[in-house]
Amino acid sequence: MQFRQVVGVAGGELRSLRAAARTGGGRAALVARARSLLGVDDLLARTLALGDESKAMQAVTSALQDEVASVRAEEGVTRTGLQGTQGLLHAGLDMVDRRYAEQELRALVEPTTEWVRRAQLDTGPLLSVVLATRDRAELLTRAVASVQAQAYANWELVVVDDGSTDATPGLLAGLAAEDERIVVVPHARLGVGAAHARLGVGAARNAGLSAARGEFVCYLDDDNLMQPLWLRAVAWAMARRPDIDLFYGARLTDPEPPDTGPRVGLPFLHFETWDRQRLEVGNFIDLGVVAHRRNLPEAIFDEHLEMLVDWDLVLRLTAHREPLALPVVASLYTTSAPLRLSRTGDRRTSEAAVRAKLLASRPLRVLAYNSLFPLVPETYIAEEMHALADNGSTLAWCTERLSTSPVPLTEPLYTDLDEAVAGFRPDVLFLYWTTFAGERLDVLSRVGLPFAVRVHSFDFDPDAIARVRSHPLCVGVWSYPHHADQAQGTHALVPLINDRDVFPPEEERTIVLSASAGLPKKDWPILVDAFAELARRGVDCRIVVGTTYLHEDEPLTIRQLIDESGAPVTLSVDVPHDQVIALLGRTATVVYTKVPGGPMGMPRSIVEGMYAGASVVMPDRPESLLTAGPDCRTYVTSADIVGHVTEILAGGPSVDAERAANRSRARCQFADPVHGATFASELTKALAEWRAG
């Protein structure tokens, strides 16, 4: 069988399978249908027929054969075997589909390009090309030349110099003198105080848009080239489709340069049909292939973004209008220029900001489905869910049982999942705890909605996480950063502090506090022993616990230990969170204990204590240092706790510096709004990827 026939058959089937997967529940549905409709054996036969035309495909085929053999050796098809086959099947299908897509693109782009080249075209409207540059004089000349080489003559090139310190200003002056169609917006006209201060790519392009006079605007980066027929294609499409406000074309892209050695591989053609859902997953429309009417109200760049301003712009331009895909090559996208923004900027922060705006423009409806929330001991659940709300999501709650220590909520609260789904119409369910999710996979399958899971320290189990993660409706799993390193495909999420303004001001600090859920994983004997010794010395020691389902007697256990000690240690149960926050304003030390062994998370009482400016004492474990920093006070025995607290209560410059360092670390590691924005961004992206199959 010839290669063309192979990719034709496989590519067509793949597209139908992906379409079915989008409507039928995601990745696992694709694999199930691929095995039955395409067939692993059939894929092997057809990929083997490629012969020497694809060594990479042969490698995939060989691995796939080995995997199939191992699966067949088992009794039936195990979940693990199917997962391994799934990954290899995806690799094989994607490789075939990529080669087939290249053939399709050429068949589409080449005839349209030739048509544009030969079409009769009267003098069309003025088109503006906006180019922002800084310190790339050696590249700028060829970029400008690519505009001057256009087959369409009625254009202006608006070049914005964003504070260049090299030969760029002189070069631009010379180019503008030679060609009146080149308009230079010098740095001095940008209103920047310092001589060479950089405005940023968003502000520079906005300056170019302000100076532009064309009916349509196109864009060019100083390290790329505009293909000769692009402006002619835009003018031709404008005449054919005067109702369209936005076009985008194809591009040729250089392969990314390797870290070492010569660049390998030929440029590849990149052009995709319009898919808004795909765009929300990630940008597939480079700004260099975009042409839009100049006066569109959304045609302004976000100057606060360091990166991804093109993605943000295209998302807003296409929020309420569909662009026309124009199958003509617009630009040659190169990857060899030094100091490219895509490699030097803060992509994480910019992506979180773009996704936060996307959420705000189209709120994501999240149903927090949990075992027994709302309840006092698990305040982190509310904090994390409200981080989604702060970034544009709409929330509702569903619990299987009302807790013994409830907290008030402003959002809708349901006690029946079916009623919650029917009444709230969520986009995604968000479950807390691996055990809760694992026990309800059948229920989740029946409901048929995508879901995400937050893993806590007490139920961290990589095998259980993998089982939940492999469910076809699961879009993602989030866990503490040090746990994410141990569970493949898991997102990292630190404890979040959202209500930064509610933390108390500095007061006299006399309290030693332990605040936690009432669970037997806490080392109550060592805590009570230390607190009893301190209380006999007149220290105000307080233990605050919540009543937790299935562990309602835990406060009685603590009370018995305190009574046996005979010391005046205060025990409070189910104290509302705002009162705990008020206590932290008078707390000198927050103590967290844990029985030896087992996984440990990032205790919220420690995080909040640090933010409130208290010193903290934790078990002598690596996880403590991850939470409180390398200078964290740790204990092995109750005497260690007593010694730390005694030093802290004595005060002095070193204790003041310790408290200041704790607050600074908490502000950066847990209270920075970017953490919540990143969480919201990751959830939005994971859901969009799941929807895309």
N, C-alpha and C positions, 0 to 999 in steps of 0.2 A: 504494500500500500504506500502511495506517495505521501510525503510530508503534508502537502496541501490538503489531501483528503483526510488525513488523521486529524489535523488541527480543525478542519471544518466540522467533522462529526463531533469531536470532543468539545470544541468550543460552543457549538450550538446546544449540546446537552448540558454543558456547564451553566450556560446562561439560564436555561429553563429550570435547572436545579436551584440556582441561587434565587430566582424569582419565587419558587415554591418555598424556599427556606425563609424568605422574608415574611411570608404570610403564614408559614406553618410553624414558626417557633425558634428559628435561629440555627446555630452551627450544627447541633446534633441531628436536626432534621435533614440538613444537607447531606451529612454522612450516611444516614439511613437510606435516603433516596438514591444517593450515589451508588451504594452497594447493590441495591436492587435494580435500579434502572440502567446505570452505566455498567456496574459490575466490576469488581476488582480484577478478575481474570481478563475481562475484555479490555480494561485499561492497560494491563500488562502487555497483552498481545499487540495492541496498537502502538504503545510507546516503544516496544522493542522494534517495531517496523521502521522506526526512525533511523535506525542504523547509526552511521557516523555523523549524521547531521546534528546530533545533540548529545554530546558526552554527558552533560549535566543531567539530561533526562534519563540516560542509561543508569547514572548513579542513583537517581530517585527510584527507578524501576528495580534495581538490585536490592535496595533497602526495603522497598515495598514487598518484594518477593520473600525476603527473610522474615519480615513482620507477619505476612500472611501465613507462612509456614509455621511460625511459632504459635499464632493464634489457633490454627487448625489442630495443632498438637494437643491443645487443651480440650476439655469436655465442654463443647459449646463455645460461644464467643464471650470471653470475659470482658468486664467493663474496661480493665486496663488494656487488654489487647485491642479492643475497639478504639480506645482513645489513641493508642499508638498508630494504628492504621489510619485513623482520622487525620492525624497530622501529616503523615506521608501522602495520603490521598490528596489532601489539600495542596501539598507542594507540587505533586505531579499535575493535578488539574490546573493549578495556577500557572505553571510553566507552559503547558500547552496553550492555555487561554491567552497568555501574554504574546506568544508567537503568532497566534491567530489574530489577536487584536492589532498587531503591527501590520499584518496583511490587510485587514479591513481598513485601517486608517489610511494606508497608502492608496487603496482603491477609492477612498472617499475624498481625500485631500488633493491628490494630484489632478484629477479631472476638474475639480472646482477651481483650483489655482489656474489651470490653463484657460478655463472659461473666463475668469476675471482678467487674465492677461489679454485676451482677444476681444472682450466685450466692448461695444461702443459706449463711450462715457463722455457726456458733455462736461464742460467745466463745472465742477461741483462746489459745495460749500467749503468755507475755510475750516481746516482741521488743525487743532492745536496738539502739539506733543510736549508734555511736561517732563523735564529731566532735572532731578536734584543731584548735585555732585559735591564732593569735598575731597581734596587732596588726591585726585586721580587724573592728573593732566595727561599721563601717558596713555590712559585708556579712553579719555574723553574725546580725543581726536577721531578715533575710529567709530565711536558711538554717534557723534555728530555726522560723520561722513555717511553712515548708514541711513540717516534721515535725508540727507542731501541726495542720496541715490534712489529715492523713492520714484516709482513710476507715476505718481500723482503729484502734481506741482503746487497745488493751492494749499499750502501748509505753513504753519509758523512753529518754530521750535523755541519754547520758553525754558531757558536754563537758569536754575537757581543755584547760586554758589553759597553753600552753607559754611562759610568761614574758612575757606582753603588757605593753607600756609605755603603751598608750593607754587608752581607756575600757572595754576588755573586761571586767576584773574586776568593776567596778560593774554593768555591763550584765548579766553572768551572774548576779550575786547577785540582781538584780531579777527576772530571768526565772525563776530557781529559786523565789523567794518566791511568784510568781504561779502557777506550775504545778509541782505536786509530782512530776510525771513527769520533770522535768529535774533531772539529777544533775550537779553541777559538781565536777570534780577540780581544785582550784586549784593554782597553781604551788608554793605552800608545801608541799603534800603530796607533791611529786614527788621530794623529797630532793635538791634542787639547792642547791649552796653559795651562789652569787651570787644576788642578788635577782631578776634578770631573765635569768639564763643560759638559753640555749635547749638543750633536750634533743635536739631533732630529731623529725621526724614519726614515725619508727619507735618511739622510746621513748614518745612521747606517746600513740600509739595503743595500745601495750602497757599503759600505765597505764589507758586507757579499757577495755581488755579485762579487766583485773584487777578493775575496779569494776563491770563489767556483770553482770547477774543473769538476763538473758533466755535462753531455750532456743536461739534463733537470734540472730546478730549481723549487722546491716547497717552500712553506712558512709556518711558524708556529709562532703564537704569544705565549708569555710566559704564558698567562692565559688560553690558549686553549689546546685541546688534538688532536693529529693526530690519526684517526681511523686505526686499524691494517692492513687493506687491501689496503690503499690508494696508497702507493708507488708501490705495486704489480700491482694495476690497471693501474697506469701510464705506467709502463714498458710494460704491456700487450697491452695497447692501442698504444704505440709507435711502437711495433712490427706489430700490425694489420694495423696502419695508419701512415706509415713513412712520408707521405706528410703533416701531420698536425704539426704545430708549437706550438699550444696552446690548452690545455685541461682545462676544469673546471668540478668539481664534485658537489655533494650534501653535505649538512651539517645538523647536528642536532643542534638546537638553544634553549638555555634556555630562558624562558620568562623573560622579564625585571623585576628586583626586584622592588617591590613597595616602596614608600617613608617610609612607616611604616608597621609593621606586617610581617608575614612570606611570603616567596615566594609561589605562587600558580600556578597550571597548570603544565602539562607535557611538556618536550621538543618537538618541532615540526620539521618536516622534511621540508627543504627548498631546492628546486631545480626547475629551470625554463628553458624552452627551450630558445635557443639563439634568442635575439631580440635587434638589435643595437638601434632601436628607443627607446625601453624601457630603455636601458642603458643610453641614453642621458637624460632621465627624472631623473634617480637616479640609484645608483649602486645596483645591485642585485647579484653580484658575489664577495663574500668575498675573500680576498687574500689567506686565508687558504685553499681554494678549487682550487687554480690556479696552473697549472704546465706549464712552457714554456721553449723553447730552450734558453739556457743560452746566446747565442751570438746574440740574436735579437737586432737590433740597437735601438729599442724603450725601451729595457729592462733596464731602469735606472729611479730611483725615483727623483721627483722634490724636491730638498732639501729646497726650499723656502716655501713649504706648511707645515703648522702646523698639519693639519688634511687632511683626504680624499686622501692621497697619493696612496692608493690602487685603488680608483675609477679613479683617474687621469692616473695611469699606465694602467689599463684595457682599458680605452678609447683609449689610444694611441696604445696599442698592437693590438686592434681590429679595428683600423681605416681602414686598408687595407687587413685584413685577418679575416676569420670567424673561431672562435674556435669550437672545438668539445665538445659537452656536454656529459660528461661521467657519467652515472647514477649509481655511487658508492659513498657511504658516505666518504667524505674526512676528516672531522673534527667535533669535538664537540665544539661548540662556546658557551662560558660561559659569563655570564653578572654580576658575583658577585665580581669580583676583584676590589680592591679599586683604586681610582685615574685613572680610565679608560680614555684614551685620548678622546674617543667619548663623554665624559661628561664634560671634563675639558678644551678642546681646543676651539679656536675661529672658530667655524664651518662656521659662516657667511662669514668671510673674505676668508677662504679656498674655500668654495663653489663658491664664486664670481670669484676667481682666476681660478678655474678649468673650469667654464663655459666660462670665457673670452678666455681661450686657445682653448676651443671647438669652439667658434665663429671664432677665428682666423684661425683655421684649416679648417673650413667649413663655410664661411661667410653667415650670415643670411641676406637675402635681405628684407629690410624694406621700404615700401612706405608710406611716411608721407602724409596722405590725410586730408586736412584742408579746412576751409571755404575761407580764404583769405591770407594765408601765402605764400610767405615771406612779412613781413611788419615790420616797425620800432618798433612799440610799444610792440610786442610780442617776444622779444629776447629770452625768456626762452624756446620757442619751438625749436629754433635752438640749444640752449645749450644742451637740453635733447636729441634731436636726434643725435647730434654730440657726445654725450657720448656713444651712441650705436656704432657709427662709430669708436670711439677711442678704443672700445672693440671688434672690428673685423667685425661689420656689414657693409653692403653696402647699401647706401641710395639713394632714389630718392624722388621727391616731386610732389604732385598733388594738385592743388588748383582749386576751382570752379570759382574764379574770381581773377583777378590781383588786388593787393591792391593799394590804393592811395599813399602809402609810402613804396615802395618796398626796399628790401635790396638784395645785390648780393649773389648768390649761386654758388657753384662750381659743385654741383650735378645736374643730369637731372631734369628738371622742366616740368610738363605736366599740361594742363588745361582741359583734358578730362580723366575721370577715366578709361573708357574702353581702350583708347589708352595707358594709363599708365600701365595697367595690361598686355596688349599684348606686349608692348615694353620693360618693365622692368622685367616682370615675378617675382613679389614679393612673398616671403614666407608668409608675414603677412602685413596687413595694420595697420597703427597707426594713430588714429584720435584724434584731440584735441577738447575738450569740449563735455560735455554730451548732450547739446542741439543739436549740429551738428550731433553727432552720432545717437541720438534718432530720428531726422527728416529723416535719411537716412537708416533706417533699411531695408526698402524694396529694396533699391539700393544694399545694402550690401548682402542681400539674393540672389539677382539676380547674382551678381558677384561671390558669392560662395566661397570667400577666408576668412580665419580666420582674425579677427581684434582685436585690443586692443584700449583702450580709456584712455586719460588723462583728468581728471576732473580739472577744474579751480574753483577759489573761487566764481566767479560771477554766475556760474550755478551749484553750489553744491546743489543737491536735492536727498536725499536718495531713494525716490520712482523712480525718473527718472533713477538713477544709477542702481537700481535693475532691471528695465525694460531692460536696455541695457545689463546688465551683464547676464541676463537669455537668451539672444539670443543664439541659438545653434552655431553660428560662433564666438562668443566672447570668447577670450582666457583669458582676464583679464582687470581689471580697475585699474588705478593708481591715487592717489590723495594725497594731503598734509597729513602729519601724523595725525594731529588732526581731519581731515575729515575722514581718513581711519578708525578711531575708531568708527565713527558713521555710516559707511556703510559696512555691512557685506561682507566679501570676497574681499575687496579692498586692494590693495598693497599701502604701504606708500612710498612717494617719496618727498624728500626735493628739493628746488631749487638747481640746480647744477652749479658750477663754473668750467669750463674746461680750459679756456685760462688764467691760473694763471700767466704766464709770461708777459702778456700785461698790468697788472695793474701798474700804474705809481709809481715812487719812491716818497719818502717823499719830499714835497715842502712846501712853506709858504701857510698856509690854511686860506683863507679869504672869500671863497664863501659859501653861504647858498643855498642849492639846493633842488628842488623837481622835480623828473623825473618820469614820469608815462605815461600810455596810456591815451588818451583823452576821458575819460568816465565820465558820470555824477555821478558815485558812489563815486568819489572823492569829498571831502568837499571843493570846491573852495572858497566859501565866507570866511571861517575861515582861509584858507591858505593865501589868498590875504590880508586879514585884518592884519595878523601877519607879513607877508613880507612887507607890506606897512609901518607899524610902524618901522620895522628894517631898511628899505631903507631910511626913513627920517633921521635916525641916521647915515647914511653913509655906511650901510652894503650892500655888493654886493649880492643881492638876485636874484635868477634865477629860472624860472619855465620852464621845458622842457616837452613837450607833443608830442605824435604822433597823426596822423590823423587816426581815426578808422572808419571802415565801419558802416554806419547808425548813426554815431555820428560825422559827418564831421564838424558840426557847433560848437562843444564843444570848440575849441580854440578861436572862436569869443566870446563865453560867458566869457571865462577867460580874454580876452583882454578888454572887456567892464568893468569887475570888476576892472581891473588895472587902466583903464582910469578914472573911477569914483573915485578911491582913490587919484589920482593925484601924486602918488609916483613913483619913478624911478625903478620899478620892471621889469626885463628883461624877456620877453616871447619868447621862441624859439620853432619851430614846426618841427617835422620830422628830428631831429638831428641824424645822423648816430651813431651807437652804439660805434664805436671806439672814436668818439669825446666826447661822454658822459663819457667814461672811462677816457679820458684825463682830463675832468673837475673834476672828482673825486679826481685827484691828488692834486687839489688846494681847495678842499671842506672841510670846517670845520664841517658842519652839513648837514645831509640829513634828510628832513622832509617828512613824509608820512601822508596824511590826508584821512579820509574816512567818508562818511555820517553815522550817527548812525544806528545800526541795520544791519541785513543781515549777511551772512557768510563772513569771512575774511580769506585770505590765508596767504602766507609768501612773502611779497612784494620783488620783485627782486631788486628794487632800494635800499632798506635797506640792503639786503644781499651784494650787490656789494659795497655799501658805507662802511659797516663794514669791508669788505675785504681790501678796499683801505685805511683803517685807519681813517675813519671819525667817529664822534659821530652821533647818530641817535635819532630822536624824532618821536614817533608813538602815535596813539590813546590809551587811557586808557582802553585797552581790554586785556583779557588773551592771545589772539593770538599774541599780541605784545611781550609778555614775552617769548612765545615759539620760536619766531624768534630771538629776540635780547638779550635774557637772562633775568634773574631776576632783574638785575640792570638797565634795559632799562628806558630811559627817556620817560615819557608819558605826554600827555596833555588832558585837558578837554575843556579849552578855548583858544582863540588866545593869551591871556596874558601869559598862561603857555608856549606856544611856544616861545614867545619873551623872557621870563625869562630864559628858557633853553639855547637859542642861545646866549644870553648875557653872561651867565656863561662860555659857551664853548669858545667864542671868547676871553674872558679874559685870558684863558689858565691857566697854572700852573701844578704842579705835579699830581693833581687828574685828570685833563683832559687828561694829557699824559697817565696816567694809564688806563683811560677809553678807549682811542683810542687803546692802546695796547691790552686790553682785548677784544675789538670788533674784532680786526684783528685775534686774536688767536681763538676766537669762530668761526669766519667765516671759517678759515682754517680747523678746525676740523669738523664743522657741515655741510659745504657746498662745500668746495674745496678739500676734501680728495678724491683721485681717487677711493677709495673703494665704494663710493656711486654710481658712474657711473657704475662700474663693477657689483655691486649688482643689479642695474636696468637692465643691459644687461642680467645678470644671471637669474633674475626672468622672463624676457620676454622669454628667450630661454626655460626655464623650463615650463612655462605656455603653450607655443606653443607645446612643446614635449608632455605634458600631454593631450592636446586637440587632438593631432594626435593619441595618444594611446587610445582615446575613454574614 
